[in-house]
Amino acid sequence: MKEINIEGCPVIGTGTFGKVYRLDEDTVVKVYDDPINLPLIETEQERSRRAFIKGIPTAIPFGIAKVGDTYGSMFELIEARNCSDFIASHPQKAEKIIAEYATFIRKLHEVKSEAGEFPDVRDVYLDYLECIRPYLPQEIYAALGDFVRSIPESYGLVHGDIQMKNIMLSNHKMLLIDMNTLSAGSQLFEFAGLYRTYRSFYEYAPDEQVDFLGLTDDIARKIYYGTTGLFGINGDGREIQILAWLRFLHVVMIELSSPDSFMVPPTLDKLRVLLNV
């Protein structure tokens, strides 16, 4: 396995599991924080290849590299910059970028998969639910499971975390990255992921989310409601919120290892109302 040194390389993106560095003019590497994420890298690379074959604009990884004690996924990206950083530094272009962003998402959703080609996003969310089961009242756990299973089957592609940090602008084109969450199913799950990013975390941890995304709450609202508005859907719809808060709890409790966070009780109260339990 190739070994690379990222010392002095600029960071062009930050995510839950690591950072994206520019190695040279044409190459970036997504470095994961934990070496146990090697299977995650391999999954992401395989799904990236499948997506590319289906015509989805995505950055194709060309190898896994050893980076110190952990690993990185290498991509060829020319003049790469994520959309979140671009809109933060060019707020006057927000409306134009949001329109292009919505069109990009729509094209992704128009791509159909074969049965079993990608994970069923309902199963992905049921896995999230099982992870947080120990922290949930039984009635909320049961109602969430029934709700996720009730969503009709669909073979349209869903990225799962298509926030603007995961859309790269490279050579004046939008490219999708972080493909380890790519699955098949209803668009509801996509908008739930956007709600979680641009509304849930801003509601309960605004300072942390501003630091993470580099976007003010005002810009985050414009992105979320502008995007859902261009799809002609109610961004505050009950189905979107239920899925968003389920995903939010999984991120807080499992991915961020904060099951005792102050964010959890108010979210459970919201779910009780939304689920009528």
C-alpha positions in Angstrom: 0.0 0.0 0.0 1.3 3.4 -0.9 2.4 5.6 2.0 1.8 9.4 1.8 2.6 12.4 4.0 0.0 15.0 4.4 2.1 17.4 6.5 1.6 20.9 5.2 -1.3 19.9 2.8 -4.3 22.2 2.9 -7.6 20.9 4.3 -10.4 21.3 1.7 -13.1 19.5 3.6 -14.1 18.1 7.0 -16.5 15.4 7.8 -17.7 13.1 10.6 -15.0 10.5 10.1 -12.0 12.6 8.8 -10.7 15.3 6.6 -10.0 15.8 2.9 -6.6 17.2 2.0 -5.2 18.5 -1.3 -2.0 16.5 -2.1 -1.1 18.3 -5.3 -2.8 20.2 -8.2 -4.9 17.3 -9.3 -5.1 14.9 -6.3 -6.9 14.9 -3.0 -7.0 12.3 -0.2 -9.8 11.7 2.3 -8.1 10.7 5.5 -10.1 8.8 8.1 -9.5 9.5 11.8 -9.6 5.9 12.9 -7.7 3.0 11.3 -10.7 0.7 11.9 -12.5 2.6 9.2 -10.6 0.7 6.5 -13.7 -1.4 5.6 -15.7 1.8 5.3 -13.1 3.1 2.8 -13.4 -0.1 0.7 -17.2 0.2 0.8 -17.1 3.8 -0.3 -14.8 3.0 -3.2 -16.9 0.1 -4.5 -20.1 2.2 -4.3 -18.4 5.1 -6.1 -17.5 2.8 -9.0 -21.0 1.4 -9.2 -22.4 5.0 -9.1 -20.0 6.1 -11.8 -21.1 3.3 -14.1 -24.7 4.4 -13.7 -23.8 7.9 -14.8 -23.7 9.7 -11.5 -21.1 12.5 -11.4 -18.7 11.3 -8.7 -15.0 11.4 -7.9 -13.6 8.0 -8.7 -11.0 6.8 -6.1 -7.9 5.3 -7.5 -6.4 3.7 -4.4 -6.1 3.4 -0.7 -3.0 4.9 0.9 -1.4 4.6 4.3 -1.4 7.9 6.1 0.6 7.6 9.4 -1.4 5.2 11.6 -4.6 5.4 9.5 -5.7 5.2 5.9 -6.9 7.5 3.2 -8.9 7.3 -0.1 -7.2 9.0 -3.0 -9.2 10.9 -5.7 -8.4 12.9 -8.8 -10.1 16.2 -8.4 -9.1 19.3 -10.4 -9.5 22.7 -8.6 -11.6 20.9 -6.0 -13.6 22.9 -3.4 -16.8 21.8 -1.6 -20.0 23.7 -2.2 -20.4 24.5 1.5 -17.2 26.4 1.5 -18.0 28.1 -1.8 -21.4 29.3 -0.6 -19.9 30.5 2.7 -17.5 32.7 0.9 -19.9 33.8 -1.8 -23.3 34.3 0.0 -24.4 36.5 -2.8 -24.4 33.5 -5.1 -26.5 31.4 -2.7 -29.6 31.3 -4.9 -27.7 30.2 -8.0 -25.8 27.5 -6.2 -28.9 26.2 -4.4 -30.7 25.9 -7.8 -27.8 24.0 -9.3 -27.6 21.8 -6.1 -31.3 20.9 -6.3 -30.9 20.0 -10.0 -27.9 17.8 -9.1 -30.0 16.0 -6.4 -32.9 15.5 -8.8 -30.6 13.8 -11.3 -29.3 11.5 -8.7 -32.8 10.5 -7.7 -33.8 9.8 -11.3 -31.2 7.0 -11.5 -32.7 3.6 -10.8 -31.0 0.6 -9.3 -31.7 -3.1 -9.6 -33.1 -5.0 -6.6 -30.2 -5.7 -4.3 -27.6 -3.6 -6.1 -27.5 -1.1 -3.3 -28.6 -1.4 0.3 -32.3 -0.6 1.0 -32.3 2.7 2.8 -35.1 1.5 5.0 -32.8 -1.3 6.3 -30.1 1.3 6.9 -32.4 3.3 9.1 -33.6 0.2 10.9 -30.0 -0.5 11.7 -29.6 3.0 13.0 -32.7 2.4 15.2 -31.3 -0.9 16.6 -28.1 0.9 17.5 -29.9 3.5 19.6 -32.5 1.1 21.0 -30.9 0.9 24.5 -31.5 4.7 24.9 -35.1 4.8 23.7 -38.4 4.3 25.5 -40.0 1.1 24.1 -43.1 2.9 22.7 -40.8 5.3 20.7 -38.6 2.4 19.5 -41.7 0.4 18.3 -43.4 3.3 16.6 -40.2 4.3 14.8 -39.7 0.8 13.5 -43.3 0.6 12.3 -42.9 4.0 10.6 -39.7 3.2 8.7 -41.2 -0.2 7.5 -44.3 1.6 6.3 -42.4 3.7 3.7 -43.0 2.2 0.2 -40.1 0.3 -1.5 -38.3 2.3 -4.2 -35.2 1.7 -6.3 -34.2 5.4 -6.8 -30.8 6.2 -5.6 -30.4 8.1 -2.3 -27.0 9.4 -1.1 -28.1 9.7 2.5 -25.9 12.6 3.4 -26.0 14.9 0.4 -25.3 18.1 2.3 -23.1 20.6 0.4 -19.9 19.5 2.1 -20.2 16.3 0.1 -20.6 18.1 -3.2 -17.3 19.1 -4.7 -16.9 21.8 -7.4 -14.2 20.5 -9.6 -13.3 22.0 -13.0 -16.6 23.9 -12.8 -18.7 20.7 -12.3 -20.5 19.3 -9.3 -19.2 15.9 -8.1 -20.6 13.7 -5.3 -18.3 12.3 -2.7 -18.7 10.2 0.6 -20.4 7.4 -1.2 -20.4 4.9 1.7 -24.0 6.0 2.5 -25.3 5.4 -1.0 -28.5 3.3 -1.0 -31.8 2.9 -2.7 -35.2 4.1 -1.6 -37.6 7.0 -1.1 -36.5 10.6 -1.5 -37.9 11.2 2.0 -34.7 9.8 3.4 -32.6 12.3 1.4 -34.5 15.2 2.7 -34.4 13.8 6.2 -30.6 13.9 5.9 -30.7 17.5 4.8 -33.1 18.4 7.7 -30.7 16.8 10.2 -27.8 18.8 8.8 -29.3 22.2 8.3 -32.1 22.3 10.9 -31.7 19.7 13.7 -28.1 20.5 14.7 -28.7 24.2 14.3 -31.6 24.0 16.7 -29.6 22.2 19.5 -26.0 23.0 18.9 -25.8 26.1 16.7 -22.3 27.1 17.6 -20.9 23.6 16.9 -22.7 23.4 13.6 -21.6 26.8 12.4 -18.0 25.7 13.2 -18.5 22.4 11.4 -20.2 23.7 8.2 -18.9 27.2 8.2 -22.4 28.5 7.5 -24.7 30.8 9.5 -28.1 29.6 10.5 -29.6 32.1 7.9 -27.6 30.5 5.1 -28.4 27.0 6.3 -32.1 27.8 6.2 -31.8 29.1 2.7 -30.1 25.9 1.6 -32.6 23.6 3.2 -35.9 25.4 2.5 -34.6 26.6 -0.9 -33.8 23.1 -1.9 -37.0 21.5 -0.7 -39.0 24.4 -2.2 -37.5 23.7 -5.6 -38.7 20.1 -5.2 -42.2 21.4 -4.3 -42.3 19.7 -1.0 -43.0 20.8 2.6 -39.6 20.9 4.3 -41.2 20.7 7.7 -43.3 17.7 6.8 -44.0 15.0 9.5 -42.4 12.1 7.6 -39.2 14.1 6.9 -38.9 15.2 10.5 -39.4 11.7 12.0 -36.6 10.3 9.8 -34.4 13.3 10.5 -34.7 13.0 14.3 -34.1 9.3 14.2 -30.9 9.9 12.2 -30.0 12.8 14.5 -30.2 10.6 17.6 -28.0 8.0 15.9 -25.3 10.6 15.1 -25.4 12.1 18.7 -25.6 8.8 20.6 -23.4 6.5 18.4 -21.2 8.5 16.0 -20.5 11.3 18.4 -20.6 9.1 21.5 -22.8 11.5 23.4 -25.8 9.4 24.6 -26.2 11.7 27.7 -26.2 14.8 25.6 -28.7 17.6 26.4 -29.9 17.2 22.9 -31.6 13.8 23.5 -34.6 14.5 25.8 -36.0 17.3 23.7 -35.7 15.2 20.6 -37.5 12.3 22.3 -40.3 14.8 23.1 -40.5 15.9 19.5 -40.7 12.2 18.4 -43.5 11.5 20.8 -45.6 14.3 19.3 -44.7 13.4 15.7 -45.4 9.7 16.3 -48.4 10.3 18.5 -47.2 8.0 21.2 
